[in-house]
């Protein structure tokens, strides 16, 4: 059914895992039947989806401060592998790509504007706060949201700052916004008095 509906190649991955762990590509029925049990080793739910051909990994981050969503530069993550792997993201070294990036990403203005628009819209509608990174796949078929990372590595500071020393100002903004949010939420009613649980349970049979 999956093969008929999606067509090969098919990406099989754990639904709630990240960092490209447990992701497989199936190019035939035989491979699909092999990798599905492997993906289930990592999660009790998996996702099977059509693999996008020649997709580019374009990331964009956002945070909220002073009543406004601030959008980062776009970056493109590069890989010599079929998909962006765990080793690409975290290992580095001579034998791996080591998360090579182009920042800012080389995309046309229309694509960049759409990614920025999608990032801002999703951030607001999902009521996020703090730094959130949105990972998109861009190909000839369009722009697809691949993953939302609400706890991005290194807080994705590198998408906002040219050097680590500049992160001080951004971090101060995040702390200030966090204090405002805490103060605002501290004024909300968080308890509700009720006698609903004070019933007579003597007549309840064991």
Secondary structure, DSSP 8 states (H G I E B T S, - for coil): -HHHHH-SSEEEEESS--TTTT-EEE-SHHHHHHHHHHHTTT-SSEEEEE--TT-EEEEEEEEEETTEEEE---EEE--SSSS--HHHHHT-STTS--S-EEES----HHHHHHHHHHHHHHHHHTT--S-EEEEEEEETTEEEEEEEETT-GGGGGGGT-SSGGGHHHHHHHHHHHHHHHHHHHHTS-------TT----TTS--
